[in-house]
C-alpha cells in the first residue's frame, strides 16, 4: 500500500490507529461495535475528509474499528 494513496498524512493515519486502539481498550468501549465510530471521531477531531478516509480504510482491510487495528494498522507499519 503506497502512502501516497492515503487521504491524510501517514503520521495522522498512524495516530488514527493509535486512537482507535486506546478507545477500544477503554473500560466502557472494550468491544468493537462493528462501525467506524472511533475512527470517525478521530477524523472529525482533526478536520479530515471522513468519506475519503472511510473509503481508504475499507479498501485496506478496515471495515470497522477492530479491523482498522488488525488489518489497516499492520499495513501502515510497513510504511513507517
Buried (B, 14 or more C-beta within 10 A) or exposed (E): BEEEEBBBEEEBBBBBBEBBBEBBEEEEBEEBEEEBBBBBBBBEEEEBEBEEBBEBBBEBBBBBBBBBBEBBBEBBEEEE
